[in-house]
Amino acid sequence: MTFEFFQLQGIIINFMRNHILAKGYSGIYLDGVDTYYFYEEQGRQTAAQEMIQYIGQLRQAAQAVQPGTLVFPQNGVELYQYANYRPLVDGFGIEDTWTDGDSKQDEYNTNDVLKYMRMAKKDGKTILSVDYPKKSANVCSYYQKCFAEGWSCAVNDRDLTGIIRSC
């Protein structure tokens, strides 16, 4: 990773401190955690641990401003296999676990997500799940599976217009 990348991390941490937590928010939701894949594909074998280290820095900076701040990464669930990652997060935001729109999600992806999120749930982490099916049968199937896992579940539209589908 380049100097600019590390410089950007500092900018993000300062923004979080000075503009997000200063307004009283009780948690941070980290989108893009799975961007470390790109660096792994480029041959950087330490990319996963570098992402974990960065999330640790975010958590430490957040806790310094507001003790008790919750940290929720979105996706990147396979980082949960690393013991040093587990205490850094309070839960997960995940999407597309069972469906990709109205198509069935790839079974490997679903099984991978379930494996790590079951571990996290067992460790007392909160799981926030959203899938984006439109067909009623798929919506109902999602809710049935999601609630059976004990997660917080929602079906929304991809454009996030506020349309929440129920069964």
Disulfide bonds with the S-S distance in Angstrom:
Cys140-Cys167 1.90
Cys146-Cys153 2.10
